[in-house]
Amino acid sequence: MQKRILRYPRLDTVRMVEETIKKYDGDFKKKALWEHLPRKMMYQTYCIAIDYLLYSKKISIDTNGTVGWIFYPANVRDQLLHPELFY
C-alpha cells in the first residue's frame, strides 16, 4: 500500500526540526518533541522530516522511543578508526 504525501517539508522546516532535536537531545519522544517545536507544523510533515533525518543518520530513536542527535562531524575521524561501530 502506497502512502499519499500531502506536504513535503521545506529546508527551513527540516532545519527547525534539527535544531529542536539538538536542543532537547534525548529528552523527548517523537510526539512530545513535535509539541516543543518553536513553530507549529502538521504532524505528517514532521514525520517526513523525522524519516529523512533517520535515513541520513543524523538522529536515532532508541527502544524507549526517545529521539537523540547522533551526527557530530567533528568526531567522524575518530569513529572511522573503529569499524566495529558501523554495521
N, C-alpha and C positions, 0 to 999 in steps of 0.2 A: 504494500500500500504506500503510495507516494504522498508526502506531505505537501500541502499548498502553503507557501510562504507569502504572507500579505505584505510585510515590510522588512526590508533589509536594513541593518544599522549603518549609519554614516560613520565616517572615520572619527569625527569628533565624539560620537556616541561610544564607539569602541574604546577610545582614549579615556573617556569619563569612567567607563566600567573598569578599565585597567587601573586608573588612579585610585578608585574606590577600593579595589581589591588590595592594592599595595598599602593603602591606609589602614584597612581592617584585616590585615594578613592573618588568617587563621582564627578570626573571632566569630564569624557568622557562617551559617549555612546559606545555600543559594537564595532562598526566598527572603530571608532576613537581610541579606546583602542588597537585594533589589529594593527593599524598603528604605535602605540607608543611602541610596543614590542621591546626589545633590539636585538632580532634575528628574522629573517623572518621565517614564517611558513605558511603552507597552511591554508586558511580560514576555510575549512571543519574540519581540525584537531583542530583549535582554537575553533570552535563551539562545538565540542565534549568535549573539556576541560571546556568550559563555562557551558555546560549542566551538567557535573559532579560536578562542584563547586556549581551550583544551587541545584542539588539533595542532596548534602551533607550539604546544608545550610550554606555554608561559604560566599556566596555572595548573593546580591539581586539586582534586576533590578526594578527601580521604574516606575511609569506611564509615565515618560518622556523618558524612555529608558536608564537612567544613571545607570552605574554599580557601586556598592558600596560593600566594605568589611564589613561583619557583624559578623564574627567569632572571638570572643575575649574570650579565655578560662579562663582568669583571672576573668572575670565578671560572669561566669556561676553560682557561688554560690549565687550571688545577684539576678540573673534572676530566679533561682529556687524558690526564696521566693515569686515571683509574677506569679502565674499560669495563670493569665489573659493574659500574654504575648504570650502564646502558643495556637495554635488552635487545 
